[in-house]
């Protein structure tokens, strides 16, 4: 991962989504308020129930004892027929259940004074768990003169209490849903105000892809409108600057190629003719030396050999300065000749050349750049990478031109002494023509050179050239 990608990832991780942040924070606040209020309701219910059980035990005892005295005399100690009607007025208010046993521990009557209504089973279960089984009041039912006739047990009426708790929890839930509704009412105008942010991001993505003509929308929010206007102004200036730089770069490339052609022509016409003349003179001297002065023969042969070597070196320089057959026979034939020359010099390496589309119909500037990129890529791969296979793939269609040079060598990213172009020069040449250049390291070894020229760029180059 390169430095740019790492910085982008860090910026994305540190970024804050205002809409999502607002929605989550307010929703979390509402849920916390609901949970806290629900916990308070349950705590107050447990405290209230405990208070009712402890404080009302003596009152219940007096009422039950009075009911027992009304129905019995001093010689009858049985509690049969007791229905706890004396508690009908107070027990529903206190939310209690009462169970009566006689002196033999036999159940006489048990009543819960629940006056109707029901709560969810979960509320009753939770309330029972918080109260526990030990919360109860046990009392004695006595009859004058101090005779014990039975016992009673007061326990919470969970059905009645859960209805009360559920009523309070519903109030809490209503408050929570009210906060969530308020959150939604706030979120919608914020989302509406920030909706152009998605359009702004889409425009940025288009510009990152190379579409510098893309322009920002005009949001209703005045702050975003000002930002969009300022950004469009900067984008327009950038587009003009890049267009000027591209024209300058194309002009520099044209001047450089013209200077190379002129230098190649001068070397061929002047230096080449001089070497040819020296070779002819050396051959003449050698012929005369064989018959008249054999001692001069080695010198004549040495001059001829040096001249031949210089002529071969000159041919290599001319090949670098001016592609053979590019102007006369087209790009396809020039690339065939270039790859064929490397086949002869590197017989241990397998070369594969794939050409597709009307590559010879491309404008001169683009044809020259493609040839130079292939030339430099082959030089880098074969002189420094020691590959066993090199593939050159050039395709031109309605979508544009795509060049790939792939080798399985060790790889090298620095400049070479080949055409004098170097990786940086290839990159500059491709960008000057409005294309995209990439040098990709392959695993476990090898390099891939990528040069892409979109269709609109090809047409632009053609019109500029014309």
GUZA-572043 format. One record per residue (C-alpha): chain; x, y, z. Coordinates in nm, 4 decimals. Example, Ala and Ser with C-alpha at 12.3 -4.5 7.8 and 13.67 -1.06 7.14 Angstrom:
2
[zalo "A", [1.2300, -0.4500, 0.7800]]
[zalo "A", [1.3670, -0.1060, 0.7140]]
// end
This chain:
466
[zalo "A", [0.0000, 0.0000, 0.0000]]
[zalo "A", [0.1527, 0.3316, -0.1086]]
[zalo "A", [0.1651, 0.6484, 0.0960]]
[zalo "A", [-0.1285, 0.8080, -0.0861]]
[zalo "A", [-0.3505, 0.5054, -0.0241]]
[zalo "A", [-0.2496, 0.4936, 0.3438]]
[zalo "A", [-0.3278, 0.8607, 0.3916]]
[zalo "A", [-0.6632, 0.8182, 0.2168]]
[zalo "A", [-0.7466, 0.5224, 0.4421]]
[zalo "A", [-0.6523, 0.7213, 0.7546]]
[zalo "A", [-0.8618, 1.0171, 0.6395]]
[zalo "A", [-1.1583, 0.7873, 0.5738]]
[zalo "A", [-1.1205, 0.6263, 0.9173]]
[zalo "A", [-1.1078, 0.9680, 1.0862]]
[zalo "A", [-1.3996, 1.1105, 0.8878]]
[zalo "A", [-1.7359, 1.1704, 1.0562]]
[zalo "A", [-2.0686, 1.1088, 0.8859]]
[zalo "A", [-2.2801, 1.3901, 1.0278]]
[zalo "A", [-2.6161, 1.2358, 0.9388]]
[zalo "A", [-2.5311, 0.8924, 1.0758]]
[zalo "A", [-2.3612, 1.0418, 1.3805]]
[zalo "A", [-2.6639, 1.2566, 1.4601]]
[zalo "A", [-2.9049, 0.9662, 1.4129]]
[zalo "A", [-2.7010, 0.7277, 1.6258]]
[zalo "A", [-2.6327, 0.9736, 1.9049]]
[zalo "A", [-2.9899, 1.0879, 1.9505]]
[zalo "A", [-3.1219, 0.7315, 1.9177]]
[zalo "A", [-2.8702, 0.6093, 2.1733]]
[zalo "A", [-2.9667, 0.8963, 2.4030]]
[zalo "A", [-3.3340, 0.8042, 2.3715]]
[zalo "A", [-3.2632, 0.4375, 2.4439]]
[zalo "A", [-3.0503, 0.5244, 2.7455]]
[zalo "A", [-3.3224, 0.7540, 2.8766]]
[zalo "A", [-3.5794, 0.4781, 2.8262]]
[zalo "A", [-3.3647, 0.2166, 3.0008]]
[zalo "A", [-3.2821, 0.4498, 3.2896]]
[zalo "A", [-3.6459, 0.5493, 3.3348]]
[zalo "A", [-3.7557, 0.1850, 3.3153]]
[zalo "A", [-3.4995, 0.0917, 3.5806]]
[zalo "A", [-3.6247, 0.3740, 3.8048]]
[zalo "A", [-3.9848, 0.2568, 3.7587]]
[zalo "A", [-3.8933, -0.0985, 3.8579]]
[zalo "A", [-3.6880, 0.0187, 4.1547]]
[zalo "A", [-3.9705, 0.2372, 4.2815]]
[zalo "A", [-4.2173, -0.0491, 4.2319]]
[zalo "A", [-4.0022, -0.2866, 4.4388]]
[zalo "A", [-3.9654, -0.0259, 4.7137]]
[zalo "A", [-4.3367, 0.0477, 4.7101]]
[zalo "A", [-4.4309, -0.3215, 4.7283]]
[zalo "A", [-4.1892, -0.3807, 5.0148]]
[zalo "A", [-4.3373, -0.0854, 5.2026]]
[zalo "A", [-4.6942, -0.2052, 5.1475]]
[zalo "A", [-4.6153, -0.5543, 5.2707]]
[zalo "A", [-4.4320, -0.4422, 5.5833]]
[zalo "A", [-4.6591, -0.1568, 5.6848]]
[zalo "A", [-4.9942, -0.3130, 5.6106]]
[zalo "A", [-4.9340, -0.6458, 5.7853]]
[zalo "A", [-5.0721, -0.5296, 6.1191]]
[zalo "A", [-5.3745, -0.3688, 5.9534]]
[zalo "A", [-5.4526, -0.6863, 5.7627]]
[zalo "A", [-5.4121, -0.8817, 6.0863]]
[zalo "A", [-5.6737, -0.6694, 6.2676]]
[zalo "A", [-5.9185, -0.6924, 5.9776]]
[zalo "A", [-5.8856, -1.0685, 5.9528]]
[zalo "A", [-5.9197, -1.1056, 6.3316]]
[zalo "A", [-6.2345, -0.8912, 6.3287]]
[zalo "A", [-6.3827, -1.1044, 6.0488]]
[zalo "A", [-6.3040, -1.4189, 6.2487]]
[zalo "A", [-6.4709, -1.2769, 6.5644]]
[zalo "A", [-6.7881, -1.1898, 6.3786]]
[zalo "A", [-6.8502, -1.5467, 6.2678]]
[zalo "A", [-6.7312, -1.7435, 6.5722]]
[zalo "A", [-6.7979, -1.7749, 6.9479]]
[zalo "A", [-6.5558, -1.8489, 7.2276]]
[zalo "A", [-6.5960, -2.2259, 7.1899]]
[zalo "A", [-6.5547, -2.2466, 6.8110]]
[zalo "A", [-6.2038, -2.2100, 6.6833]]
[zalo "A", [-6.2524, -2.3205, 6.3238]]
[zalo "A", [-6.1955, -2.0702, 6.0393]]
[zalo "A", [-6.4248, -2.2427, 5.7950]]
[zalo "A", [-6.6370, -2.0101, 5.5881]]
[zalo "A", [-6.3893, -1.7174, 5.5961]]
[zalo "A", [-6.3777, -1.5347, 5.2587]]
[zalo "A", [-6.1599, -1.2308, 5.3477]]
[zalo "A", [-6.4403, -0.9963, 5.2552]]
[zalo "A", [-6.3104, -0.7523, 5.5155]]
[zalo "A", [-6.0112, -0.6815, 5.2862]]
[zalo "A", [-6.2124, -0.5967, 4.9765]]
[zalo "A", [-6.1737, -0.2259, 5.0330]]
[zalo "A", [-5.8021, -0.1969, 5.1105]]
[zalo "A", [-5.6336, -0.4966, 4.9455]]
[zalo "A", [-5.6861, -0.3861, 4.5812]]
[zalo "A", [-5.5228, -0.0540, 4.6660]]
[zalo "A", [-5.2248, -0.2203, 4.8272]]
[zalo "A", [-5.1791, -0.4877, 4.5582]]
[zalo "A", [-5.1530, -0.7854, 4.7942]]
[zalo "A", [-5.2506, -1.1490, 4.8166]]
[zalo "A", [-5.3595, -1.3089, 5.1460]]
[zalo "A", [-5.3580, -1.6787, 5.2357]]
[zalo "A", [-5.5129, -1.8112, 5.5595]]
[zalo "A", [-5.4280, -2.1413, 5.7364]]
[zalo "A", [-5.5862, -2.2945, 6.0419]]
[zalo "A", [-5.3931, -2.4163, 6.3450]]
[zalo "A", [-5.3358, -2.7487, 6.1696]]
[zalo "A", [-5.1596, -2.5766, 5.8708]]
[zalo "A", [-5.4496, -2.6498, 5.6433]]
[zalo "A", [-5.5303, -2.3883, 5.3786]]
[zalo "A", [-5.8590, -2.2179, 5.4504]]
[zalo "A", [-5.8750, -1.9414, 5.1916]]
[zalo "A", [-5.6339, -1.7634, 4.9566]]
[zalo "A", [-5.7223, -1.4514, 4.7589]]
[zalo "A", [-5.5490, -1.2012, 4.5340]]
[zalo "A", [-5.7488, -0.8822, 4.5039]]
[zalo "A", [-5.6592, -0.8062, 4.1416]]
[zalo "A", [-5.9295, -0.5888, 3.9869]]
[zalo "A", [-5.8647, -0.6748, 3.6190]]
[zalo "A", [-5.6182, -0.5900, 3.3435]]
[zalo "A", [-5.3084, -0.7750, 3.2339]]
[zalo "A", [-4.9440, -0.6918, 3.1661]]
[zalo "A", [-4.6917, -0.8678, 2.9398]]
[zalo "A", [-4.5503, -1.1837, 3.0909]]
[zalo "A", [-4.1991, -1.0433, 3.0665]]
[zalo "A", [-4.2900, -0.7557, 3.2994]]
[zalo "A", [-4.4374, -0.9939, 3.5564]]
[zalo "A", [-4.1340, -1.2241, 3.5298]]
[zalo "A", [-3.8913, -0.9352, 3.5738]]
[zalo "A", [-4.0845, -0.7946, 3.8673]]
[zalo "A", [-4.0957, -1.1352, 4.0364]]
[zalo "A", [-3.7217, -1.1725, 3.9918]]
[zalo "A", [-3.6534, -0.8329, 4.1479]]
[zalo "A", [-3.8877, -0.8884, 4.4448]]
[zalo "A", [-3.7763, -1.2442, 4.5175]]
[zalo "A", [-3.9636, -1.5192, 4.7041]]
[zalo "A", [-3.8774, -1.3956, 5.0555]]
[zalo "A", [-4.0857, -1.0781, 5.0584]]
[zalo "A", [-4.3896, -1.1651, 5.2677]]
[zalo "A", [-4.5584, -1.0909, 5.5991]]
[zalo "A", [-4.6697, -1.3745, 5.8275]]
[zalo "A", [-4.9160, -1.3039, 6.1077]]
[zalo "A", [-5.1291, -1.4862, 6.3661]]
[zalo "A", [-5.5079, -1.4926, 6.3789]]
[zalo "A", [-5.6128, -1.4822, 6.7437]]
[zalo "A", [-5.9416, -1.4960, 6.9288]]
[zalo "A", [-6.0201, -1.3636, 7.2740]]
[zalo "A", [-5.8916, -1.4441, 7.5324]]
[zalo "A", [-5.5574, -1.4845, 7.3437]]
[zalo "A", [-5.6328, -1.8109, 7.1703]]
[zalo "A", [-5.4574, -1.8756, 6.8350]]
[zalo "A", [-5.6956, -2.0020, 6.5691]]
[zalo "A", [-5.4752, -1.9768, 6.2583]]
[zalo "A", [-5.2134, -1.7883, 6.0598]]
[zalo "A", [-5.2138, -1.5718, 5.7509]]
[zalo "A", [-4.9487, -1.4783, 5.4932]]
[zalo "A", [-4.9465, -1.1500, 5.2956]]
[zalo "A", [-4.7554, -1.1590, 4.9613]]
[zalo "A", [-4.7385, -0.9139, 4.6696]]
[zalo "A", [-5.0052, -0.9478, 4.4033]]
[zalo "A", [-4.7709, -0.9699, 4.1026]]
[zalo "A", [-5.0553, -0.9473, 3.8522]]
[zalo "A", [-5.1853, -0.6237, 4.0031]]
[zalo "A", [-4.8387, -0.4748, 4.0538]]
[zalo "A", [-4.7208, -0.5697, 3.7030]]
[zalo "A", [-5.0224, -0.3866, 3.5581]]
[zalo "A", [-4.9209, -0.0732, 3.7501]]
[zalo "A", [-4.5564, -0.1113, 3.6455]]
[zalo "A", [-4.6545, -0.1767, 3.2840]]
[zalo "A", [-4.8644, 0.1396, 3.2828]]
[zalo "A", [-4.5642, 0.3407, 3.4005]]
[zalo "A", [-4.3311, 0.1673, 3.1530]]
[zalo "A", [-4.5694, 0.2502, 2.8702]]
[zalo "A", [-4.5390, 0.6136, 2.9694]]
[zalo "A", [-4.1609, 0.5782, 2.9575]]
[zalo "A", [-4.1800, 0.4071, 2.6184]]
[zalo "A", [-4.4008, 0.6870, 2.4942]]
[zalo "A", [-4.1358, 0.9373, 2.5998]]
[zalo "A", [-3.8659, 0.7301, 2.4299]]
[zalo "A", [-4.0603, 0.7031, 2.1059]]
[zalo "A", [-4.1284, 1.0751, 2.1268]]
[zalo "A", [-3.7534, 1.1430, 2.1413]]
[zalo "A", [-3.6953, 0.9042, 1.8502]]
[zalo "A", [-3.9683, 1.0799, 1.6521]]
[zalo "A", [-3.8059, 1.4122, 1.7293]]
[zalo "A", [-3.4767, 1.2626, 1.6121]]
[zalo "A", [-3.6403, 1.1633, 1.2850]]
[zalo "A", [-3.7891, 1.5090, 1.2434]]
[zalo "A", [-3.4449, 1.6613, 1.2960]]
[zalo "A", [-3.2671, 1.4040, 1.0786]]
[zalo "A", [-3.4841, 1.4576, 0.7721]]
[zalo "A", [-3.4086, 1.8303, 0.7240]]
[zalo "A", [-3.0411, 1.7659, 0.7976]]
[zalo "A", [-3.0365, 1.4885, 0.5397]]
[zalo "A", [-3.2163, 1.7105, 0.2915]]
[zalo "A", [-2.9642, 1.9882, 0.3517]]
[zalo "A", [-2.6682, 1.7504, 0.3141]]
[zalo "A", [-2.8104, 1.5528, 0.0225]]
[zalo "A", [-2.5940, 1.7461, -0.2273]]
[zalo "A", [-2.2904, 1.5979, -0.0490]]
[zalo "A", [-2.3479, 1.2715, -0.2375]]
[zalo "A", [-2.3606, 1.4624, -0.5648]]
[zalo "A", [-2.0442, 1.6493, -0.4671]]
[zalo "A", [-1.8678, 1.3197, -0.3962]]
[zalo "A", [-1.9828, 1.1870, -0.7348]]
[zalo "A", [-1.8365, 1.4936, -0.9073]]
[zalo "A", [-1.5093, 1.4471, -0.7168]]
[zalo "A", [-1.4967, 1.0836, -0.8276]]
[zalo "A", [-1.5474, 1.1885, -1.1905]]
[zalo "A", [-1.2701, 1.4440, -1.1633]]
[zalo "A", [-1.0416, 1.1890, -1.0011]]
[zalo "A", [-1.1085, 0.9633, -1.2996]]
[zalo "A", [-0.9834, 1.2410, -1.5284]]
[zalo "A", [-1.3077, 1.4168, -1.6211]]
[zalo "A", [-1.1967, 1.7702, -1.5413]]
[zalo "A", [-1.5030, 1.9189, -1.7101]]
[zalo "A", [-1.7280, 1.7935, -1.4280]]
[zalo "A", [-1.8815, 2.0718, -1.2203]]
[zalo "A", [-2.0347, 2.0869, -0.8750]]
[zalo "A", [-2.4128, 2.1092, -0.8169]]
[zalo "A", [-2.5574, 2.4206, -0.6576]]
[zalo "A", [-2.7041, 2.3169, -0.3184]]
[zalo "A", [-2.9714, 2.5194, -0.1445]]
[zalo "A", [-2.7545, 2.5488, 0.1651]]
[zalo "A", [-2.5668, 2.8747, 0.1161]]
[zalo "A", [-2.2432, 2.7495, 0.2747]]
[zalo "A", [-2.2283, 2.4495, 0.0413]]
[zalo "A", [-2.3234, 2.6729, -0.2522]]
[zalo "A", [-2.0234, 2.8969, -0.1836]]
[zalo "A", [-1.7929, 2.5982, -0.1521]]
[zalo "A", [-1.9226, 2.4529, -0.4797]]
[zalo "A", [-1.8734, 2.7830, -0.6614]]
[zalo "A", [-1.5183, 2.8162, -0.5312]]
[zalo "A", [-1.4393, 2.4575, -0.6244]]
[zalo "A", [-1.5728, 2.5041, -0.9782]]
[zalo "A", [-1.3532, 2.8101, -1.0194]]
[zalo "A", [-1.0473, 2.6142, -0.9071]]
[zalo "A", [-1.1418, 2.3228, -1.1339]]
[zalo "A", [-1.1754, 2.5557, -1.4305]]
[zalo "A", [-0.8355, 2.7085, -1.3619]]
[zalo "A", [-0.6855, 2.3617, -1.3201]]
[zalo "A", [-0.8380, 2.2496, -1.6482]]
[zalo "A", [-0.6909, 2.5481, -1.8294]]
[zalo "A", [-0.3515, 2.4959, -1.6674]]
[zalo "A", [-0.3418, 2.1280, -1.7528]]
[zalo "A", [-0.4502, 2.2001, -2.1082]]
[zalo "A", [-0.1688, 2.4539, -2.1428]]
[zalo "A", [0.0812, 2.2121, -1.9915]]
[zalo "A", [-0.0363, 1.9360, -2.2224]]
[zalo "A", [0.0030, 2.1563, -2.5264]]
[zalo "A", [0.3467, 2.2604, -2.4093]]
[zalo "A", [0.4463, 1.9011, -2.3423]]
[zalo "A", [0.3219, 1.7923, -2.6843]]
[zalo "A", [0.5149, 2.0767, -2.8420]]
[zalo "A", [0.8284, 1.9748, -2.6540]]
[zalo "A", [0.7832, 1.6144, -2.7666]]
[zalo "A", [0.7413, 1.7263, -3.1253]]
[zalo "A", [1.0502, 1.9463, -3.1036]]
[zalo "A", [1.2501, 1.6645, -2.9467]]
[zalo "A", [1.1471, 1.4159, -3.2134]]
[zalo "A", [1.2231, 1.6685, -3.4861]]
[zalo "A", [1.5647, 1.7319, -3.3329]]
[zalo "A", [1.6294, 1.3591, -3.3230]]
[zalo "A", [1.5319, 1.3242, -3.6873]]
[zalo "A", [1.7582, 1.6133, -3.7810]]
[zalo "A", [2.0474, 1.4709, -3.5798]]
[zalo "A", [1.9933, 1.1252, -3.7297]]
[zalo "A", [1.9890, 1.2744, -4.0768]]
[zalo "A", [2.3093, 1.4690, -4.0123]]
[zalo "A", [2.4846, 1.1639, -3.8683]]
[zalo "A", [2.3713, 0.9491, -4.1590]]
[zalo "A", [2.4593, 1.1988, -4.4279]]
[zalo "A", [2.7840, 1.3362, -4.2875]]
[zalo "A", [2.9306, 1.0899, -4.0382]]
[zalo "A", [2.8061, 0.7867, -4.2277]]
[zalo "A", [2.9542, 0.9042, -4.5533]]
[zalo "A", [3.2848, 0.9784, -4.3827]]
[zalo "A", [3.2958, 0.6293, -4.2359]]
[zalo "A", [3.2081, 0.4794, -4.5711]]
[zalo "A", [3.4870, 0.6786, -4.7330]]
[zalo "A", [3.7352, 0.5691, -4.4652]]
[zalo "A", [3.6308, 0.2094, -4.5206]]
[zalo "A", [3.6828, 0.2417, -4.8942]]
[zalo "A", [4.0256, 0.4001, -4.8472]]
[zalo "A", [4.1224, 0.1284, -4.5992]]
[zalo "A", [4.0199, -0.1367, -4.8529]]
[zalo "A", [4.2258, 0.0358, -5.1255]]
[zalo "A", [4.5281, 0.0639, -4.8982]]
[zalo "A", [4.4931, -0.2996, -4.8024]]
[zalo "A", [4.4839, -0.4064, -5.1675]]
[zalo "A", [4.7950, -0.2084, -5.2547]]
[zalo "A", [4.9748, -0.3230, -4.9405]]
[zalo "A", [4.9342, -0.6898, -5.0323]]
[zalo "A", [5.1484, -0.6442, -5.3459]]
[zalo "A", [5.3823, -0.3560, -5.2633]]
[zalo "A", [5.4209, -0.3221, -4.8848]]
[zalo "A", [5.2919, -0.6188, -4.6810]]
[zalo "A", [5.3977, -0.4517, -4.3573]]
[zalo "A", [5.1093, -0.2013, -4.3985]]
[zalo "A", [4.8496, -0.4775, -4.4349]]
[zalo "A", [4.7775, -0.5250, -4.0582]]
[zalo "A", [4.7290, -0.1507, -4.0130]]
[zalo "A", [4.4958, -0.1332, -4.3101]]
[zalo "A", [4.2933, -0.4259, -4.1784]]
[zalo "A", [4.2760, -0.2652, -3.8301]]
[zalo "A", [4.1488, 0.0593, -3.9823]]
[zalo "A", [3.8848, -0.1352, -4.1748]]
[zalo "A", [3.7769, -0.3236, -3.8618]]
[zalo "A", [3.7497, -0.0061, -3.6529]]
[zalo "A", [3.5570, 0.1623, -3.9305]]
[zalo "A", [3.3149, -0.1302, -3.9519]]
[zalo "A", [3.2650, -0.1196, -3.5743]]
[zalo "A", [3.2024, 0.2539, -3.5838]]
[zalo "A", [2.9551, 0.2033, -3.8676]]
[zalo "A", [2.7705, -0.0614, -3.6626]]
[zalo "A", [2.7618, 0.1682, -3.3601]]
[zalo "A", [2.6347, 0.4481, -3.5803]]
[zalo "A", [2.3545, 0.2258, -3.7040]]
[zalo "A", [2.2563, 0.1532, -3.3411]]
[zalo "A", [2.2545, 0.5236, -3.2574]]
[zalo "A", [2.0467, 0.6008, -3.5644]]
[zalo "A", [1.8035, 0.3283, -3.4633]]
[zalo "A", [1.7599, 0.4937, -3.1235]]
[zalo "A", [1.7264, 0.8402, -3.2687]]
[zalo "A", [1.4905, 0.7549, -3.5542]]
[zalo "A", [1.2683, 0.4440, -3.5567]]
[zalo "A", [1.3321, 0.2409, -3.8678]]
[zalo "A", [1.0285, 0.2314, -4.0954]]
[zalo "A", [0.7921, 0.4122, -3.8571]]
[zalo "A", [0.7156, 0.6927, -4.1004]]
[zalo "A", [0.7555, 0.4887, -4.4159]]
[zalo "A", [0.5824, 0.1616, -4.3256]]
[zalo "A", [0.3756, 0.2395, -4.0139]]
[zalo "A", [0.3775, 0.1496, -3.6440]]
[zalo "A", [0.3056, -0.2214, -3.6904]]
[zalo "A", [0.6037, -0.2796, -3.9185]]
[zalo "A", [0.8290, -0.0684, -3.6933]]
[zalo "A", [0.7349, -0.2742, -3.3872]]
[zalo "A", [0.7898, -0.5971, -3.5807]]
[zalo "A", [1.1360, -0.4762, -3.6747]]
[zalo "A", [1.2089, -0.3658, -3.3178]]
[zalo "A", [1.1045, -0.6988, -3.1653]]
[zalo "A", [1.2787, -0.8902, -3.4434]]
[zalo "A", [1.6049, -0.7132, -3.3661]]
[zalo "A", [1.5805, -0.8157, -3.0024]]
[zalo "A", [1.5008, -1.1735, -3.1076]]
[zalo "A", [1.8273, -1.1889, -3.2973]]
[zalo "A", [2.0257, -1.0393, -3.0108]]
[zalo "A", [1.8527, -1.2425, -2.7370]]
[zalo "A", [1.7821, -1.5893, -2.8802]]
[zalo "A", [1.7280, -1.7377, -2.5303]]
[zalo "A", [1.4273, -1.5111, -2.4671]]
[zalo "A", [1.0811, -1.5762, -2.6089]]
[zalo "A", [0.9137, -1.2705, -2.7614]]
[zalo "A", [0.5431, -1.2391, -2.8386]]
[zalo "A", [0.3978, -0.9393, -3.0234]]
[zalo "A", [0.0204, -0.8912, -3.0403]]
[zalo "A", [-0.1228, -0.6099, -3.2504]]
[zalo "A", [-0.4941, -0.5475, -3.2856]]
[zalo "A", [-0.6842, -0.2617, -3.4471]]
[zalo "A", [-0.5947, 0.0168, -3.6860]]
[zalo "A", [-0.2697, 0.1126, -3.5158]]
[zalo "A", [-0.1183, 0.2519, -3.8352]]
[zalo "A", [-0.4018, 0.5055, -3.8614]]
[zalo "A", [-0.3078, 0.6686, -3.5297]]
[zalo "A", [-0.1714, 1.0252, -3.5345]]
[zalo "A", [0.2057, 1.0670, -3.5612]]
[zalo "A", [0.2564, 1.1915, -3.2038]]
[zalo "A", [0.0761, 0.8924, -3.0577]]
[zalo "A", [0.2478, 0.6415, -3.2873]]
[zalo "A", [0.5896, 0.7785, -3.1973]]
[zalo "A", [0.5110, 0.7709, -2.8258]]
[zalo "A", [0.3857, 0.4113, -2.8427]]
[zalo "A", [0.6988, 0.3051, -3.0278]]
[zalo "A", [0.9241, 0.4829, -2.7771]]
[zalo "A", [0.7440, 0.3270, -2.4809]]
[zalo "A", [0.7813, -0.0237, -2.6257]]
[zalo "A", [1.1433, 0.0511, -2.7107]]
[zalo "A", [1.2270, 0.1684, -2.3595]]
[zalo "A", [1.0301, -0.1138, -2.1940]]
[zalo "A", [1.2159, -0.3794, -2.3940]]
[zalo "A", [1.5484, -0.2120, -2.3176]]
[zalo "A", [1.4755, -0.2035, -1.9440]]
[zalo "A", [1.3574, -0.5641, -1.9367]]
[zalo "A", [1.6322, -0.7212, -2.1464]]
[zalo "A", [1.9333, -0.5294, -2.0267]]
[zalo "A", [1.8564, -0.5440, -1.6556]]
[zalo "A", [1.5880, -0.8034, -1.5835]]
[zalo "A", [1.7175, -1.1151, -1.7658]]
[zalo "A", [1.3675, -1.2356, -1.8570]]
[zalo "A", [1.2807, -1.5632, -2.0250]]
[zalo "A", [0.9668, -1.4252, -2.1878]]
[zalo "A", [0.8482, -1.0829, -2.2990]]
[zalo "A", [0.4994, -1.0022, -2.4278]]
[zalo "A", [0.4019, -0.6839, -2.6128]]
[zalo "A", [0.0267, -0.6317, -2.6528]]
[zalo "A", [-0.1111, -0.3234, -2.8326]]
[zalo "A", [-0.4853, -0.2923, -2.8960]]
[zalo "A", [-0.6736, -0.0010, -3.0499]]
[zalo "A", [-1.0521, 0.0108, -3.0771]]
[zalo "A", [-1.3439, 0.2437, -3.0165]]
[zalo "A", [-1.2532, 0.2681, -2.6466]]
[zalo "A", [-0.8997, 0.3914, -2.7178]]
[zalo "A", [-0.5508, 0.2408, -2.7191]]
[zalo "A", [-0.4091, 0.0040, -2.4561]]
[zalo "A", [-0.0444, -0.0996, -2.4446]]
[zalo "A", [0.0936, -0.3739, -2.2187]]
[zalo "A", [0.4571, -0.4856, -2.2035]]
[zalo "A", [0.4999, -0.7787, -1.9631]]
[zalo "A", [0.8218, -0.9599, -1.8738]]
[zalo "A", [0.9186, -1.2204, -1.6152]]
[zalo "A", [1.2556, -1.0700, -1.5327]]
[zalo "A", [1.3909, -0.9229, -1.2109]]
[zalo "A", [1.2433, -0.5803, -1.2864]]
[zalo "A", [1.3985, -0.2363, -1.2897]]
[zalo "A", [1.2324, 0.1012, -1.2372]]
[zalo "A", [1.5247, 0.3356, -1.2992]]
[zalo "A", [1.6285, 0.5003, -1.6249]]
[zalo "A", [1.8395, 0.3120, -1.8764]]
[zalo "A", [2.0863, 0.4017, -2.1424]]
[zalo "A", [1.8566, 0.2693, -2.4155]]
[zalo "A", [1.6601, 0.5421, -2.5845]]
[zalo "A", [1.7343, 0.7963, -2.3172]]
[zalo "A", [1.3657, 0.8009, -2.2249]]
[zalo "A", [1.3527, 0.6209, -1.8911]]
[zalo "A", [1.0479, 0.5414, -1.6815]]
[zalo "A", [1.0016, 0.9067, -1.5879]]
[zalo "A", [1.0187, 1.0009, -1.9538]]
[zalo "A", [0.7602, 0.7372, -2.0447]]
[zalo "A", [0.5327, 0.8694, -1.7731]]
[zalo "A", [0.5701, 1.2274, -1.8935]]
[zalo "A", [0.5147, 1.1260, -2.2552]]
[zalo "A", [0.1904, 0.9409, -2.1733]]
[zalo "A", [0.0570, 1.2220, -1.9539]]
[zalo "A", [0.1427, 1.4782, -2.2209]]
[zalo "A", [-0.0893, 1.2916, -2.4563]]
[zalo "A", [-0.3662, 1.2711, -2.1957]]
[zalo "A", [-0.3209, 0.9020, -2.1149]]
[zalo "A", [-0.2503, 0.6979, -1.8031]]
[zalo "A", [0.0784, 0.5265, -1.7275]]
[zalo "A", [0.1568, 0.2604, -1.4672]]
[zalo "A", [0.4535, 0.0386, -1.3844]]
[zalo "A", [0.3383, -0.2678, -1.1903]]
[zalo "A", [0.5640, -0.5184, -1.0156]]
[zalo "A", [0.4433, -0.8757, -1.0597]]
[zalo "A", [0.4735, -1.1675, -0.8174]]
[zalo "A", [0.6964, -1.3564, -0.7754]]
[zalo "A", [0.8977, -1.1583, -1.0326]]
[zalo "A", [0.8459, -0.9547, -1.3418]]
[zalo "A", [0.7168, -0.6129, -1.4447]]
[zalo "A", [0.4211, -0.4866, -1.6433]]
[zalo "A", [0.4219, -0.1536, -1.8253]]
[zalo "A", [0.0733, -0.0108, -1.8832]]
[zalo "A", [-0.0137, 0.2830, -2.1071]]
[zalo "A", [-0.3798, 0.3644, -2.1747]]
[zalo "A", [-0.5114, 0.6328, -2.4086]]
[zalo "A", [-0.8906, 0.6900, -2.4084]]
[zalo "A", [-1.0742, 0.7424, -2.7341]]
[zalo "A", [-1.1371, 1.1117, -2.6684]]
[zalo "A", [-0.7689, 1.1615, -2.6015]]
[zalo "A", [-0.6800, 0.9924, -2.9310]]
[zalo "A", [-0.9193, 1.2212, -3.1188]]
[zalo "A", [-0.7834, 1.5231, -2.9352]]
[zalo "A", [-0.4282, 1.4297, -3.0261]]
[zalo "A", [-0.5327, 1.3779, -3.3847]]
[zalo "A", [-0.7012, 1.7151, -3.4070]]
[zalo "A", [-0.4053, 1.8834, -3.2384]]
[zalo "A", [-0.1679, 1.7157, -3.4773]]
[zalo "A", [-0.3763, 1.8114, -3.7781]]
// end
